[in-house]
Amino acid sequence: MNAPTLAEITRIFARIGLMSFGGPAAQIAVMHRELVEDRPWLTEDQFLRALSFCMLLPGPEAMQLCTYAGWRLKGVTGGLIAGLLFVLPGAAVMLALALAYATWGTLPTIEAIFLGIKATVVIVVLQALAKLAKKTLHQRDRWVIATLSFIALYGFAAPFPAVIGLAAAYGALTASGTTEPAPRPKAAATLRATLTWGVLWAAPIAAAWATGAQTLTQIGLFFSKLAVVTFGGAYAVLAYMTQEVVTRHGWLTTAQMMDGLGLAETTPGPLILVTEFVGFLAGFGAGGVGLALAATAMTLWVTFVPCFLWIFAAAPHVEWLTTRPRLKGALSAITAAVVGVIANLSLWFALHVFFAEVTKARAPLAAAFPIPASLDLTALVLAALAAVLLVPFKRPLLLTLALMGGAGWLAGVLTI
């Protein structure tokens, strides 16, 4: 295979960024389609190894997988292009929506358009889950790992790191084979990448502190801490973030926090872009639009610069790690657990698209159950239409999203 040019990488990762609706499950599906199925830029094994590795890192795993893919194709330049193009479209949309929300409140027309997009994303996620399971779960124990991971996460709200850690431990303990020859990455290069991106991460916080910008300093420190503890994606850290933002800092109300998550679910890019919404409203409440824009920039910087740090420091070690039998076994088991993780996210997302009200089971269970009377028939019809466009007619995803956004808008007009 000829190495892709920077122009080709820019074009394809821009497509991925524009189509990355629906959270990590859908985003991973889009990347797999673009990078493995439609063009031979990554092999199946390379993609799955990278996905398993990114699941071990704090922060948005889909964004980090995208950055890793770009790095593998074209080094640091490719990683920067891929990572930035994955985040920037959604960040631009979220900024516009946050400004509109702060000015006018809720936006029914936008919500109607995004309902059509979310209904489409449900179908995309189900397709991705079926493909991933088929390509990953080749042994009985891998099916067991995937099933137990789903039950632990969906049924009991088990901590994400614990689920991944147990899967890794099982894979390492049951691994067999011999060590394959592979060059170990140089420690100096890892240290250089760590220092470079660590300094970049800290620079705006230090500048805000030095100039006495108290609100920006608080925002920078808070979201930096969040970037380190965000294992398992935005959903896993939402409760902690809500408590801190609402109770401790008083930047938003609980209702505003949930509105922000709803907007993040319907825009392209990682769900952790909900932090941008929080940062904007925190700045807006403290000093108007000017401070809101500065707070948005600070939030995005300290949320996503750490992702580049993790990838550029750790990515060179992925291939070496996978030549160690026990580490390779651990990553293989994590890949199986990831199927359960994506199944959990898929079901959670589908329930919240098709039902207006969802309740939780009594302790010790934590599973979410829909209230049948709250079924959204409009969303169901839109999903069926999306399935027809994507499966028998095999329409391109970008075209389908555009058509379904229009269908959602029309449905909203007709029901007003």
Secondary structure, 3 states (H helix, E strand, C coil): CCCCCHHHHHHHHHHHHHCCCCHHHHHHHHHHHHHHHCCCCCCHHHHHHHHHHHHCCCCCHHHHHHHHHHHHHHHHHHHHHHHHHHHHHHHHHHHHHHHHHHHHCCCHHHHHHHHHHHHHHHHHHHHHHHHHHHHHCCCHHHHHHHHHHHHHHHHHCCCHHHHHHHHHHHHHHCCCCCCCCCCCCCHHHHHHHHHHHHHHHHHHHHHHHHCCCHHHHHHHHHHHHHHHHCCCHHHHHHHHHHHHHHHHHCCCCHHHHHHHHHHHHHCCCCHHHHHHHHHHHHHHHHHHHHHHHHHHHHHHHHHHHHHHHHHHHHHHHHHHHCCCHHHHHHHHHHHHHHHHHHHHHHHHHHHHHHECCEEECCCCCCCEEECHHHECHHHHHHHHHHHHHHCCCCCCHHHHHHHHHHHHHHHHHHHC
